[in-house]
Amino acid sequence: MIVLAGLGLGSLFGANVAKRRGTSSLGVAHYAAEFGIAFGQLGTVVTIFARRVPI
């Protein structure tokens, strides 16, 4: 679930960044994809860490 949340939030954040920079629609899609992948990877690390570390 954390990975999917990271993908979604990363995509929204990336699209917002691209729109503020004034890029074309292809640029918005590119930023959304890159931020989505990055946040998804971060979500994977957080998930692994949360499963391995006893709290």
SVG drawing of the C-alpha trace seen along z (x, -y; Angstrom):
<svg xmlns="http://www.w3.org/2000/svg" viewBox="-2 -28 17 36">
<polyline fill="none" stroke="black" stroke-width="0.4" points="0.0,0.0 2.8,-2.4 4.3,-1.8 1.1,-2.6 0.6,-5.7 4.1,-6.8 3.4,-6.3 0.2,-8.3 1.5,-11.1 4.8,-11.3 2.9,-11.6 0.7,-14.4 3.7,-16.2 5.7,-15.8 2.9,-17.1 2.5,-20.1 6.2,-20.9 6.1,-20.7 3.1,-23.0 4.8,-25.5 7.9,-25.4 5.7,-26.0 6.5,-22.9 4.5,-21.4 2.0,-18.5 4.8,-16.0 7.0,-17.6 4.2,-17.3 3.9,-13.6 7.6,-13.1 7.9,-14.8 4.9,-12.8 6.4,-9.5 9.9,-10.3 8.5,-11.5 6.1,-8.6 8.9,-6.1 11.2,-7.8 8.4,-8.0 7.5,-4.4 11.0,-3.3 11.1,-5.3 7.9,-3.5 9.5,-0.2 12.4,-1.0 10.0,-2.2 7.9,0.9 11.0,3.2 12.3,1.2 9.0,1.3 8.7,5.1 12.3,5.8 12.6,3.5 10.8,4.6 8.9,1.7"/>
</svg>
